[in-house]
Amino acid sequence: MSYRKSLLVMACLSFAGCGYTSTNPGEGVVFARFGQVEEKCYPAGFYFYNPFTTSVYHVDLKVQALRVEKAAAVSHNLQEIHTDMVLNFSIDPQNCHVLIKTVGNDYANRLIIPAILEILKASTANFAIEKVIQERPKLKDEIVKGLKGRLAPYWINAHDLALTNFSFSPEFARAVELKQVEEQNVAKAEFIRQQQIKKGEGELAFAEGQAKANLLLQNSLKASPELLQMKGLDKWDGHLPVVTGGSIPFIDVKSLTGKP
């Protein structure tokens, strides 16, 4: 066999025994040769490797969303809580090989989810059941702070956490419903009381005004007999009584006309 043919055969055998891998933008590559993880996280690109001696790990370096549903916890007053959570996190692109070396490629199930569940329970234990929803931002910040401290040694950055779909025990749900009904009844009773107060104040003001008007009229009548006679004229239909017992001093014409 000629030298050139030998080189060609060796080249074919080499390529036949080679593997290659390519990555998308935002991904890193970690190689492990003979079971030993290399101390480097390779950026996105195209790589050749020996598939018989080398394992390849693709690591997503973009911000990822990890959802945990119906996570169970207990409040400070020992009430059961369930909630859905979404954690936004990312892996340090310069140290992704450390995560693969210490935890493995299944880091979400082996590391992140257990950390979320444990820190959730530790955080809700500081809140009474009625404060969990009212102080949700404070509870979220406490959980995120705990996750940052737990995941940072593995070069995982916890960015933000969403707490959604809180659910409570049936006993607490009934207690909340009864409390809402009670608050509505108290508000209704207060509204009726305020309306009665306004009505009473209106009636009192009307009575006081009527009394003042009567007093003014009374004083006017006392001061002016002529006004009393004018009131009588307003009520008189112009007919004299058919039977009388004497004179009719009903109207003093002289006093009204001013003539003697």
C-alpha positions as CSV (number, residue, x, y, z in Angstrom):
1,M,0.0,0.0,0.0
2,S,1.4,3.4,-1.0
3,Y,2.1,6.1,1.5
4,R,-0.7,8.3,0.2
5,K,-3.2,5.5,0.5
6,S,-2.1,4.8,4.0
7,L,-2.7,8.5,5.0
8,L,-6.1,8.4,3.3
9,V,-7.1,5.2,5.2
10,M,-5.9,6.7,8.5
11,A,-7.8,9.9,7.8
12,C,-11.0,8.0,7.0
13,L,-10.7,5.9,10.2
14,S,-10.0,9.1,12.2
15,F,-13.1,10.9,10.9
16,A,-15.2,7.7,11.3
17,G,-14.2,7.5,14.9
18,C,-14.8,11.2,15.6
19,G,-17.9,12.8,17.0
20,Y,-19.0,16.5,16.6
21,T,-21.4,18.7,18.4
22,S,-22.7,22.2,17.7
23,T,-24.6,24.6,20.0
24,N,-27.1,27.3,19.7
25,P,-26.5,30.9,20.9
26,G,-27.0,31.1,24.6
27,E,-25.7,27.6,25.3
28,G,-22.4,26.3,26.7
29,V,-20.6,23.0,26.3
30,V,-18.8,21.0,28.9
31,F,-16.7,18.0,28.0
32,A,-15.9,15.1,30.4
33,R,-13.0,12.9,29.2
34,F,-12.7,9.4,30.8
35,G,-15.3,10.6,33.4
36,Q,-13.4,13.7,34.4
37,V,-15.1,17.0,33.7
38,E,-12.8,19.5,32.1
39,E,-12.2,22.7,34.0
40,K,-13.8,24.9,31.3
41,C,-17.2,25.9,30.0
42,Y,-16.9,26.2,26.2
43,P,-19.0,28.9,24.5
44,A,-21.4,28.2,21.7
45,G,-19.8,26.8,18.6
46,F,-18.9,23.6,16.6
47,Y,-16.7,21.0,18.3
48,F,-15.1,17.6,17.4
49,Y,-14.6,15.0,20.1
50,N,-13.9,11.3,20.6
51,P,-17.3,9.7,21.4
52,F,-15.5,6.7,22.9
53,T,-13.7,8.6,25.6
54,T,-15.6,11.9,25.9
55,S,-19.1,12.8,27.1
56,V,-20.7,16.1,26.1
57,Y,-23.0,18.3,28.2
58,H,-25.0,21.1,26.7
59,V,-25.9,23.8,29.3
60,D,-28.5,26.4,28.7
61,L,-27.0,29.7,29.8
62,K,-30.1,31.9,29.1
63,V,-32.5,33.0,31.8
64,Q,-34.8,30.0,32.4
65,A,-38.2,29.7,34.1
66,L,-38.7,26.7,36.4
67,R,-42.3,26.1,37.5
68,V,-43.2,24.3,40.7
69,E,-46.9,23.5,41.2
70,K,-48.9,23.1,44.4
71,A,-46.0,23.4,46.7
72,A,-47.0,22.7,50.3
73,A,-46.1,24.8,53.3
74,V,-47.4,25.8,56.7
75,S,-48.0,29.3,58.1
76,H,-46.9,30.7,61.4
77,N,-50.3,29.7,63.0
78,L,-50.0,26.2,61.6
79,Q,-52.4,26.6,58.6
80,E,-51.7,24.6,55.5
81,I,-50.8,26.5,52.3
82,H,-50.4,25.4,48.7
83,T,-49.0,27.7,46.0
84,D,-47.6,27.6,42.4
85,M,-44.2,29.2,41.9
86,V,-42.1,30.2,38.9
87,L,-38.4,30.9,39.5
88,N,-36.4,32.8,36.9
89,F,-32.7,31.8,37.1
90,S,-29.6,31.6,35.0
91,I,-26.2,29.8,35.1
92,D,-22.9,31.6,35.2
93,P,-21.4,31.1,31.7
94,Q,-17.9,31.1,33.0
95,N,-18.5,28.4,35.6
96,C,-21.1,26.0,34.2
97,H,-18.6,23.2,34.3
98,V,-18.6,23.5,38.1
99,L,-22.3,22.9,38.2
100,I,-22.0,19.8,35.9
101,K,-19.0,18.5,38.0
102,T,-20.7,18.9,41.4
103,V,-24.4,18.3,40.7
104,G,-24.7,17.0,37.1
105,N,-26.9,17.9,34.2
106,D,-30.2,17.2,36.1
107,Y,-29.5,20.2,38.4
108,A,-33.1,21.4,38.3
109,N,-34.6,18.3,40.0
110,R,-31.5,17.5,42.1
111,L,-30.8,21.0,43.4
112,I,-33.2,23.9,42.5
113,I,-36.6,22.3,43.2
114,P,-35.6,20.9,46.6
115,A,-34.1,24.3,47.5
116,I,-37.4,26.1,46.5
117,L,-39.5,23.8,48.6
118,E,-37.3,24.0,51.6
119,I,-37.0,27.8,51.6
120,L,-40.7,28.2,50.9
121,K,-41.5,26.3,54.1
122,A,-38.9,28.2,56.1
123,S,-40.3,31.6,54.8
124,T,-44.1,30.9,55.2
125,A,-43.4,29.9,58.8
126,N,-42.7,33.6,59.6
127,F,-46.1,34.7,58.4
128,A,-49.6,34.3,59.8
129,I,-52.0,32.7,57.3
130,E,-54.0,36.0,56.8
131,K,-50.7,37.8,56.1
132,V,-49.5,35.5,53.3
133,I,-51.6,37.2,50.6
134,Q,-51.5,40.7,52.1
135,E,-47.7,40.6,52.4
136,R,-46.9,38.6,49.3
137,P,-44.1,40.9,48.1
138,K,-42.4,40.6,51.4
139,L,-42.8,36.8,51.4
140,K,-41.4,36.6,47.8
141,D,-38.4,38.8,48.6
142,E,-37.6,36.5,51.6
143,I,-37.8,33.4,49.4
144,V,-35.6,34.9,46.7
145,K,-33.0,36.0,49.2
146,G,-32.9,32.5,50.6
147,L,-32.5,31.0,47.1
148,K,-29.7,33.3,46.2
149,G,-27.7,32.2,49.2
150,R,-28.5,28.5,48.6
151,L,-27.8,28.4,44.8
152,A,-24.9,30.9,44.5
153,P,-22.2,28.3,45.5
154,Y,-23.2,26.3,42.4
155,W,-23.0,29.3,40.1
156,I,-26.8,29.5,39.7
157,N,-28.2,33.0,39.8
158,A,-31.8,33.4,41.2
159,H,-33.3,36.4,39.6
160,D,-37.0,36.6,40.5
161,L,-39.9,34.5,41.8
162,A,-43.6,34.6,41.1
163,L,-46.0,33.3,43.7
164,T,-49.4,32.4,42.2
165,N,-52.6,30.5,42.9
166,F,-52.6,30.4,46.7
167,S,-55.0,27.8,48.2
168,F,-55.7,27.1,51.8
169,S,-57.4,24.4,53.8
170,P,-61.2,24.1,53.6
171,E,-61.5,25.1,57.3
172,F,-59.6,28.3,56.7
173,A,-61.5,29.0,53.5
174,R,-64.8,28.7,55.4
175,A,-63.5,31.0,58.2
176,V,-62.5,33.6,55.7
177,E,-65.9,33.4,54.1
178,L,-67.7,33.8,57.4
179,K,-65.5,36.8,58.3
180,Q,-66.3,38.5,55.0
181,V,-70.0,38.0,55.6
182,E,-69.6,39.4,59.1
183,E,-67.8,42.4,57.8
184,Q,-70.4,43.0,55.2
185,N,-73.2,42.8,57.8
186,V,-71.3,45.3,60.0
187,A,-70.9,47.7,57.1
188,K,-74.6,47.4,56.2
189,A,-75.6,48.1,59.8
190,E,-73.3,51.1,60.0
191,F,-74.8,52.4,56.7
192,I,-78.3,52.1,58.1
193,R,-77.3,53.8,61.3
194,Q,-75.8,56.7,59.4
195,Q,-78.9,57.0,57.3
196,Q,-81.1,57.1,60.4
197,I,-78.9,59.7,62.0
198,K,-79.2,61.9,58.8
199,K,-83.0,61.3,58.8
200,G,-83.2,62.3,62.5
201,E,-81.1,65.4,61.9
202,G,-83.3,66.4,59.0
203,E,-86.5,65.9,61.0
204,L,-85.1,67.9,63.9
205,A,-84.0,70.7,61.6
206,F,-87.5,70.8,60.0
207,A,-89.2,70.8,63.5
208,E,-86.9,73.6,64.6
209,G,-87.6,75.6,61.5
210,Q,-91.3,75.1,61.9
211,A,-91.2,76.2,65.5
212,K,-89.3,79.3,64.6
213,A,-91.8,80.1,61.8
214,N,-94.7,79.6,64.3
215,L,-93.0,81.8,66.8
216,L,-92.5,84.5,64.2
217,L,-96.1,84.3,63.1
218,Q,-97.3,84.4,66.7
219,N,-95.3,87.4,67.5
220,S,-96.5,89.1,64.4
221,L,-100.2,88.4,65.3
222,K,-99.6,89.8,68.8
223,A,-98.0,92.9,67.4
224,S,-100.6,93.6,64.7
225,P,-104.3,92.9,65.3
226,E,-104.9,94.1,61.8
227,L,-102.8,91.2,60.5
228,L,-105.1,88.8,62.4
229,Q,-108.1,90.4,60.8
230,M,-106.5,90.1,57.4
231,K,-106.0,86.4,58.0
232,G,-109.7,86.1,58.8
233,L,-110.6,87.8,55.6
234,D,-108.5,85.4,53.7
235,K,-110.5,82.5,55.1
236,W,-114.0,84.2,54.9
237,D,-116.2,83.1,52.0
238,G,-118.3,86.3,52.1
239,H,-121.4,84.8,53.7
240,L,-122.7,85.9,57.1
241,P,-124.0,83.4,59.6
242,V,-127.7,82.6,59.3
243,V,-128.2,82.5,63.0
244,T,-126.3,84.7,65.4
245,G,-126.6,85.6,69.0
246,G,-125.9,89.2,68.6
247,S,-123.5,91.5,66.8
248,I,-120.8,90.2,64.5
249,P,-117.5,91.6,65.6
250,F,-115.7,89.5,63.0
251,I,-114.1,92.3,61.0
252,D,-113.2,95.8,62.2
253,V,-113.6,97.7,58.9
254,K,-112.6,101.0,60.5
255,S,-109.3,99.6,61.7
256,L,-108.6,98.2,58.2
257,T,-109.6,101.3,56.3
258,G,-108.2,103.8,58.8
259,K,-111.5,105.8,58.6
260,P,-113.5,106.9,61.7
